[in-house]
Amino acid sequence: MEPSIVDKKRIRRSFGKIKNVTTLPNLIEVQKRSFDNFLQLGVEPTERLDHGLHDVFKTVFPVNDYTERATVDYISYDFGQPKYDVTECSHRGMTFGVPLKATFRLTVWDLNEELGTKSVRDIKEQEVYMCDIPLMTKNGTFIINGVERVVVSQ
């Protein structure tokens, strides 16, 4: 009986004269660190720096209506827990991500047109579900609809 392909072990020989001079850099680590800095996942909402997603919210808000009677202010954002883990998302055909919830404050103003002053009529603060944000796996990929995807920078 002839031995199978698995039983045949090929000996690898290097005929190169130069040995490995340096180790290869972990190129995926740059992508992972950049994504983590954008989301600031492990940082408390009060300690977030003004970059990434926090900076995007801060540049968009506050939003005023055209009559200047209401203002929506951004307070903070927080992430929930992933519903399923990476392997279960790929088996179920789902996206591996977490819910993003942001806290906003709505301020309603009373305008005194004679004096030209504003006074606060009502203030409401509420946490609002925004979307599900895909999370990066330990390999630097995303699971979107059960398929592993890679972001390639150009």
Secondary structure, 3 states (H helix, E strand, C coil): CCCCCCCCCCCCCCCCCCCCCCCCCCHHHHHHHHHHHHHCCCCCHHHCCCCCHHHHHHHHCCEECCCCCEEEEEEEEEECCCCCCHHHHHHHCCCCEEEEEEEEEEEEEEEECCCCEEEEEEEEEEEEEEEEEECECCCCCEEECCEEECCCCC
